[in-house]
Amino acid sequence: MNLEKYILAVITTSCENIKGGAPTFCCENEDEAQKVAADLEAILDGISHRLANGMYIIVKH
Amino acid sequence: MNEYTYPVIFGITIGTLARLYMLKTDYRQYPTYPHGKVINVALGFIAASLGTVAVPSFMEENFTAVTFLALAASQFREVRNMERNTLSELDQYELVPRGKTYIEGIAIVFEGRNYLVIFASFISTLLYLAFNIWAGILGAIGALLLAKSLMSGKQLKHIVNIKKAELSFDGPGLYVDNIYIMNIGLPERQKEILKYGMGFILEPKDFNVRATIGHLGQRQAILHDASVSLGVFRDSGTPALVPLIKRDLDDGRIGVFILPQVQDVAKAIAVIERVPVLENAFRLPTESDANQKGSELD
């Protein structure tokens, strides 16, 4: 199965803002979030986008 | 040997030569060397034979020969299907795909060239039989000139002005000039993009062009040609490094973002200038009755 235009993962430093849905990765700080986002980007073959509130999402296009 | 032998050999030779003349392997790597060429030359030979033998058949009042031409038409439609299927299958493995519109354009060209071969053979054989070999040669030259003029489609430089533009980031948003391209989240990727990326703005020369360059298939063709000629800084599994084109909705300009391996602006502009205007993407909105009777489009 090929998922497209779908949020595959959410990486955030403020876990309290997330309610269900995609797999969420809670990180201690911005540095860690960036590293996790980079790893997930490579693994999931998606693009890591940054939202206005500093949250990263991995989306497959 | 009879009175038709030499004219028929002449017609077939002219038709096959016409196909060879129209067969070019260029940066698109198509037809591929050498077997793709053999297929096309062989089909050209068959087309030439059909075009040629139609003439003596008519002269002998054997009008059922025209059904062979109908058969030829269905055969060459099959050629078009074959080209389309092959290219569509292969397109999945391209780092920057050609896109369906470009593929359909190539398939049409292959079908069309076989008809030009039939035409060249038919005309040259007819003139040979009606007058003499010199008339046949003149007819062949005429047919080749016609083929040449039909082969040379428009290129992007005829319809747009191309300018280099700066790439910039506003937060995670990547911009070419003031045209938003995409959201790149990771600072690492942003650095790569600023290092290897190149931006261009294509400004339409008139109103008709807006629809043509806005066509997704035409845009994909630009990206494909630029990536083939200049190399592309990406691999499978790096979707963030994909070249993209987006439109400015206000004035129809398009912003081209590419990641070439050859960092040469003049060469990149030359490559984009020579991208063919795809006949399937070409639009002429000013030709519509509604637009001609209503207010003029700028």
Interface residues (C-beta under 8 A of the other chain):
Chain A: Q34 A37 A38 E41 A42 D45 G46 I47 S48 H49 R50 A52 Y56 I57 K60 H61
Chain B: G171 P172 M182 N183 I184 G185 L186 P187 E188 R189 S236 G237 T238 P239 A240
